[in-house]
Amino acid sequence: MSLDFRSDKEEREDTLAVAGAGAWGTALAALEAPNFRRVNIYTPEAFSVEEINRFHTNAAFLPDMVLPSNVIAMGRLDEAVARASTVIMAVPSGAFREVARAVLSSCGRRARVVLATKGLETGTALLSLEVWRQESDSAEGARRRRDALVLSGPNLAVEISRGMPAVSSIAGTDLSEVSRAARALSTDLLSLVPFGDPLGAQACGALKNVYAIGCGMSAALGWGDNATAAILWRGLQETGRFARAVGGTSTVIGTPAGVGDFVATCTSRLSRNHDLGRTVAGAPGGASMKGVREGASTAQEARRRCHTLGLSLPLLDAVCSVMMGERKPAAVLEAACGTDVEASEHRPVTAAARGPLVPAASIKGSWQIAGCD
């Protein structure tokens, strides 16, 4: 399917550079093409450069998509980002630091940088924004460039390549810049919602991959939708705690980057990490799905980061333990459906705290809590 549609925006920015030509990077390049006169997409693979430029396809990742004519593949990252007004980084977390260094040395100081990488760096357990800030401080010293923004949400690239709509959070510490970026980068198929907590958004983007593995196990073992819902609930709760521990806020779980991304990644058969969970549980067919499964490395790195922070996340630990062969899959079910009230931070609502029950005036025979909509 071709996404070479025209944007209703009166003005287009000059050049967008997308670092990474996997499924998500390719989908982003196609989505953003109407907003820019030119889109440079970087890949080190010479055959991918030739395919994109000759045939306007990237069949290895998105066989259904025909790329717009202004998407140009480039094999040199420095040339791809040199004149870009906006740079989107969509590389796997394992390659992020190296690519970040190259981008910092080549792109303009006023370029808008958007991080679409989800996961934790192997060895340091850092989010990509934390890695970016380290490298930015090292490269720029006292003349630090403006902070990067974070793009995160329910973005199944295969659906986008088929022309289906999506919504995401775009997050940053400068809310004026976040709002400008949301207006500049929103498209007919991708709506961007401004949010002020980039670390929280990245925490959700990383950890949801781990809980998606647990949901894949649930699907493969026939635990049912109720158990899957329990994994989602407990996963969101644990992610909120993790977000606070790394400097974000737990309010992120109510955004597209939070519950939105969790629902898509944890329940869709198009999700690579959901598919990995099915494979871990013994279901066939997982090896054929193309792309990086960030949850595999994120589980171990998140466990390491939690140990450093003194943070206990039982469900995350259970998923990691099952993947490493330390425990049986039933440990995931037990961690998700357990009734440890203190660990869940949930308390029963007393009658006094709840308020009196009164009949709902508009719905005969139903009840609602007084003072609540």
C-alpha positions as MATLAB code, in Angstrom:
seq = 'MSLDFRSDKEEREDTLAVAGAGAWGTALAALEAPNFRRVNIYTPEAFSVEEINRFHTNAAFLPDMVLPSNVIAMGRLDEAVARASTVIMAVPSGAFREVARAVLSSCGRRARVVLATKGLETGTALLSLEVWRQESDSAEGARRRRDALVLSGPNLAVEISRGMPAVSSIAGTDLSEVSRAARALSTDLLSLVPFGDPLGAQACGALKNVYAIGCGMSAALGWGDNATAAILWRGLQETGRFARAVGGTSTVIGTPAGVGDFVATCTSRLSRNHDLGRTVAGAPGGASMKGVREGASTAQEARRRCHTLGLSLPLLDAVCSVMMGERKPAAVLEAACGTDVEASEHRPVTAAARGPLVPAASIKGSWQIAGCD';
ca = [
       0.000    0.000    0.000;
       1.281    3.472   -0.870;
       1.201    6.247    1.723;
       2.133    8.960   -0.778;
      -0.805   11.193    0.187;
      -0.799   14.971    0.368;
      -0.807   16.827    3.667;
      -3.264   19.630    4.417;
      -0.480   21.651    6.068;
       0.403   24.812    4.205;
       4.133   24.666    4.887;
       6.472   21.707    4.950;
       9.806   21.581    6.703;
      12.835   20.972    4.528;
      14.433   17.669    5.531;
      13.709   14.853    7.953;
      16.337   12.215    8.711;
      15.279    8.829   10.078;
      18.095    6.747   11.555;
      17.060    3.133   11.190;
      15.271    1.332    8.350;
      13.588   -1.458   10.279;
       9.809   -1.776   10.381;
       9.198    1.221   12.653;
      11.804    3.470   11.034;
      10.429    2.693    7.585;
       6.851    3.316    8.699;
       7.843    6.638   10.285;
       9.646    7.757    7.138;
       6.533    7.048    5.071;
       4.175    8.650    7.594;
       6.204   11.851    7.832;
       6.873   12.223    4.102;
       3.943   14.651    3.553;
       5.344   16.952    6.270;
       8.794   17.330    4.677;
      10.176   18.136    1.250;
      12.680   15.309    1.635;
      13.036   12.338    4.003;
      16.452   10.706    4.341;
      16.311    7.221    5.825;
      19.628    5.766    6.954;
      20.555    2.095    6.763;
      24.045    0.551    6.607;
      22.712   -2.230    4.362;
      23.638   -1.510    0.730;
      20.923   -3.787   -0.655;
      18.275   -1.951    1.373;
      19.511    1.395    0.057;
      19.198    0.112   -3.499;
      15.759   -1.436   -2.946;
      14.277    1.668   -1.339;
      15.686    4.026   -3.974;
      14.883    1.847   -7.007;
      11.602    0.226   -6.036;
      10.365    2.368   -3.100;
       9.917   -0.730   -0.950;
      11.491   -2.320    2.107;
       9.966   -5.748    1.691;
      12.017   -7.477    4.373;
      10.193   -5.500    7.060;
       7.013   -4.066    5.504;
       6.068   -5.997    2.365;
       2.704   -4.208    2.007;
       4.122   -0.667    1.894;
       5.155    1.433   -1.101;
       7.251    4.369    0.112;
       6.549    7.934   -1.061;
       8.863    9.255   -3.763;
      10.514   11.822   -1.479;
      11.867    9.095    0.850;
      15.539    8.623   -0.056;
      17.687    5.857    1.451;
      21.278    6.727    2.344;
      24.152    4.505    3.446;
      26.050    7.236    5.334;
      24.544    8.547    8.541;
      26.526   11.793    8.540;
      25.165   12.714    5.097;
      21.632   11.700    6.056;
      21.436   13.985    9.119;
      23.746   16.864    8.127;
      21.051   19.231    6.786;
      18.035   17.786    8.578;
      15.744   20.062   10.568;
      14.400   17.010   12.422;
      16.107   13.699   13.211;
      14.133   10.652   14.347;
      16.158    7.835   15.888;
      14.504    4.450   15.382;
      17.361    2.013   15.909;
      17.398   -0.948   18.345;
      18.496   -0.093   21.873;
      21.678   -2.144   21.450;
      22.876    0.166   18.665;
      21.541    3.398   20.106;
      24.653    4.811   21.811;
      26.865    4.388   18.733;
      24.262    5.983   16.478;
      23.665    8.784   18.986;
      27.345    9.704   18.937;
      27.332    9.831   15.149;
      24.168   11.947   15.056;
      25.555   14.387   17.626;
      28.708   14.879   15.606;
      26.878   15.442   12.328;
      23.496   17.104   12.793;
      22.908   20.816   13.268;
      22.796   22.220   16.781;
      19.224   23.458   16.343;
      17.902   20.237   14.841;
      14.922   18.713   16.608;
      15.853   15.189   17.761;
      13.098   12.663   18.461;
      13.825    9.291   20.071;
      11.612    6.421   18.894;
      13.838    3.681   20.352;
      12.244    1.514   23.039;
      14.267   -0.609   25.435;
      17.164   -0.526   27.879;
      20.835   -0.452   26.914;
      22.619   -3.749   27.487;
      25.171   -3.469   30.271;
      23.977   -0.147   31.726;
      20.174   -0.691   31.816;
      19.752    2.952   30.764;
      16.816    4.279   28.761;
      17.742    5.764   25.392;
      17.002    9.304   26.629;
      19.463    8.759   29.483;
      22.047    7.524   26.980;
      21.364   10.511   24.708;
      21.863   12.945   27.578;
      25.144   11.300   28.546;
      26.453   11.501   24.995;
      25.092   15.007   24.468;
      26.842   16.276   27.608;
      30.073   14.624   26.529;
      29.921   15.947   22.977;
      28.657   19.447   23.662;
      30.074   20.268   27.105;
      28.787   23.600   28.353;
      27.152   24.372   24.978;
      24.523   21.714   25.332;
      21.893   21.457   22.580;
      18.195   21.361   23.376;
      16.962   18.141   24.939;
      15.638   15.312   22.798;
      11.940   14.497   22.593;
      10.456   11.026   22.989;
       7.942    9.394   20.639;
       6.164    6.422   22.191;
       2.802    4.746   21.896;
       0.819    1.926   20.274;
       2.549    1.795   16.896;
       2.262   -1.603   15.250;
       4.228   -0.863   12.097;
       2.418   -3.495   10.019;
      -0.950   -1.827   10.671;
       0.451    1.594    9.819;
       1.890    0.218    6.588;
      -1.645   -0.860    5.677;
      -3.022    2.643    6.170;
      -4.564    2.118    9.603;
      -4.597    5.061   12.053;
      -2.626    5.339   15.300;
      -2.036    7.718   18.195;
       1.169    8.256   20.174;
       2.616   10.418   22.905;
       5.343   12.906   22.106;
       7.055   13.880   25.336;
       9.665   16.354   26.481;
      10.605   18.718   29.278;
       9.970   21.896   27.239;
       6.205   21.874   26.793;
       6.248   24.648   24.190;
       8.643   22.632   22.041;
       6.602   19.482   22.619;
       3.458   21.244   21.375;
       5.280   22.592   18.309;
       6.623   19.132   17.531;
       3.171   17.573   17.922;
       1.753   20.011   15.366;
       4.686   19.604   12.977;
       4.855   15.801   13.062;
       1.202   14.758   13.304;
      -0.170   13.271   10.090;
      -3.466   12.021    8.726;
      -2.656    8.567   10.132;
      -0.636    9.430   13.254;
      -1.995   11.758   15.930;
       0.567   12.965   18.474;
      -0.490   13.876   22.011;
       1.869   16.240   23.925;
       3.126   15.005   27.301;
       5.609   16.450   29.774;
       7.363   13.328   31.084;
       9.834   11.843   28.577;
      11.459    9.460   31.070;
       8.080    8.070   32.079;
       7.157    7.592   28.420;
      10.371    5.698   27.820;
       9.897    3.572   30.928;
       6.549    2.436   29.511;
       8.037    1.872   26.059;
      10.715   -0.387   27.500;
       8.854   -2.403   30.112;
       5.705   -3.068   28.083;
       7.828   -5.359   25.924;
       8.556   -7.526   28.969;
       4.905   -7.782   30.000;
       3.970   -8.527   26.376;
       6.108  -11.651   26.677;
       4.052  -12.646   29.725;
       0.830  -12.056   27.788;
       2.166  -14.199   24.962;
       2.770  -16.993   27.465;
      -0.803  -16.587   28.691;
      -2.168  -16.870   25.143;
      -0.080  -19.935   24.338;
      -0.979  -21.754   27.551;
      -4.678  -20.956   27.402;
      -4.893  -19.026   30.656;
      -7.726  -16.890   29.260;
      -8.501  -13.208   28.844;
      -8.941  -12.628   32.564;
      -5.381  -13.738   33.237;
      -4.101  -11.613   30.376;
      -5.950   -8.621   31.831;
      -4.303   -9.319   35.189;
      -0.872   -9.274   33.548;
      -1.734   -5.958   31.883;
      -2.962   -4.437   35.143;
      -0.045   -5.631   37.224;
       2.393   -4.651   34.484;
       1.033   -1.100   34.306;
       1.209   -0.823   38.076;
       4.823   -2.016   38.184;
       5.747    0.255   35.282;
       4.361    3.268   37.126;
       6.613    2.431   40.065;
       9.595    1.977   37.748;
       8.857    5.298   36.035;
       8.922    7.121   39.366;
      12.150    5.390   40.366;
      14.004    6.575   37.233;
      12.833   10.180   37.551;
       9.473   10.129   35.778;
       5.902   10.072   37.027;
       3.307    7.330   37.334;
       0.709    9.474   35.507;
       2.263    8.265   32.255;
       0.372    4.982   32.522;
      -2.822    6.814   31.535;
      -1.381    8.095   28.231;
      -0.952    6.540   24.777;
       2.643    5.760   25.790;
       1.289    3.870   28.800;
      -1.976    1.953   28.610;
      -2.223    2.529   24.850;
       1.094    0.877   24.096;
       0.465   -1.864   26.648;
      -2.826   -2.897   25.062;
      -1.408   -3.035   21.525;
       1.872   -4.747   22.379;
       0.523   -7.127   25.001;
      -2.529   -8.385   23.097;
      -1.821   -8.203   19.359;
      -0.561  -11.169   17.380;
       1.369   -8.591   15.318;
       3.520   -7.824   18.382;
       6.998   -9.351   18.188;
       7.302   -9.598   21.961;
       3.861  -11.182   22.364;
       5.019  -13.655   19.733;
       8.221  -14.272   21.696;
       6.161  -15.103   24.782;
       4.216  -17.676   22.808;
       7.495  -19.192   21.664;
       8.879  -19.296   25.213;
       5.733  -21.151   26.276;
       6.207  -23.707   23.511;
       3.839  -22.456   20.801;
       5.106  -22.927   17.217;
       5.771  -20.317   14.540;
       7.569  -17.548   16.402;
      10.898  -17.653   14.629;
       9.563  -16.297   11.326;
       8.551  -12.852   12.617;
      11.038  -10.254   11.346;
      12.564   -7.609   13.621;
      14.202   -7.105   17.005;
      12.383   -8.398   20.083;
      13.437   -5.749   22.600;
      11.754   -7.571   25.483;
      14.352  -10.342   25.489;
      17.205   -8.076   26.551;
      15.032   -5.545   28.384;
      13.820   -8.159   30.887;
      17.318   -8.864   32.169;
      18.392   -5.222   32.081;
      15.236   -4.081   33.886;
      15.842   -6.680   36.555;
      19.376   -5.348   36.960;
      18.147   -1.742   37.139;
      15.520   -2.646   39.732;
      18.183   -4.290   41.894;
      20.273   -1.110   41.722;
      17.249    1.021   42.621;
      16.119   -1.290   45.410;
      12.820   -1.770   43.585;
      10.754   -4.967   43.737;
       8.690   -5.762   40.627;
       7.511   -9.365   41.107;
       5.810   -9.820   37.731;
       8.752   -8.452   35.757;
      11.062  -10.704   37.771;
       8.825  -13.702   37.075;
       8.846  -13.124   33.302;
      12.624  -12.743   33.348;
      13.042  -15.896   35.452;
      10.912  -17.955   33.076;
      12.871  -16.717   30.052;
      16.138  -17.688   31.749;
      14.830  -21.143   32.633;
      14.889  -20.487   36.358;
      11.127  -20.936   36.914;
       8.072  -22.409   35.222;
       5.561  -20.198   33.337;
       3.115  -20.623   36.221;
       5.286  -18.123   38.124;
       4.025  -15.386   35.781;
       0.413  -16.284   36.493;
       1.059  -16.354   40.231;
       2.788  -12.950   40.167;
      -0.015  -11.397   38.099;
      -2.969  -12.841   39.994;
      -1.534  -12.892   43.505;
      -3.443  -11.136   46.270;
      -0.620   -9.436   48.162;
      -2.477   -6.225   49.053;
       0.612   -4.431   50.330;
       2.664   -5.195   47.221;
      -0.155   -4.073   44.928;
      -0.497   -0.740   46.736;
      -4.255   -1.338   46.673;
      -6.476   -0.886   49.686;
     -10.154   -1.822   50.004;
     -12.415    1.231   49.760;
     -14.342    1.724   52.973;
     -17.951    2.838   52.997;
     -16.946    6.189   54.479;
     -14.322    6.807   51.828;
     -16.598    5.599   49.038;
     -19.551    7.816   49.858;
     -23.236    6.933   49.870;
     -24.773    5.018   46.997;
     -27.631    6.919   45.369;
     -29.867    6.039   42.411;
     -28.684    7.391   39.083;
     -31.374    9.783   37.913;
     -30.846    9.114   34.226;
     -30.687    5.311   34.351;
     -33.575    3.610   36.096;
     -32.558    0.925   38.529;
     -28.807    1.624   38.421;
     -26.560    3.073   41.095;
     -23.705    5.521   41.212;
     -21.374    6.995   43.847;
     -22.487   10.381   45.095;
     -20.264   13.183   43.880;
     -18.757   11.143   41.011;
     -19.447   11.424   37.301;
];
